[in-house]
Every structure is written in C-alpha cells, then in structure tokens.
Amino acid sequence: MSQPIASIYSFYRNGFKNMTVGRTLWKIIFIKLIVMFAVLKLFFFPNYLKTNFQNDQQRADHVLEQLSRMTTHNQ
C-alpha cells in the first residue's frame, strides 16, 4: 500500500520541481484566487447583517425569519 502512494508522490514532486512555464501559471492562478476571494469580498460583498443590525439576537431573528419565509414559499 505504501509503495503506490510513494511513487505517486515522487511523480508529482519531480514534475513540479522540473516545471518552467508551469510555475508562472501557478503564480498567476494564486494571484487570481487572492483577488477573487479577498479583494472582491471586501468591495462587493459587504457584511449585510453587521451593518443593518446592532446585536446578535437581531441578526439571528432576521436570518430565522428569512429562512422560514423561504420554506413557506417553496411548499
């Protein structure tokens, strides 16, 4: 069982070590992920509950109301 796992790990390790263009592509992928999850979240997805309700109880009541409204519309 250990031999196939070790050979698969070795295959990928050697493949990533010998990459040239792939390293640049992986860097681009990571930069795009950071932009998507960090920057876009900050500017386009504000914290609606935090800005519109003062405490956790009001937030919980709002979420419960929205969820119950959704279930009654679907039935």
PyMOL commands that set and color helices and strands:
alter all, ss='L'
color gray80, all
select helices_A, chain A and resi 2-17+21-44+48-52+56-74
alter helices_A, ss='H'
color red, helices_A
deselect
rebuild
show_as cartoon
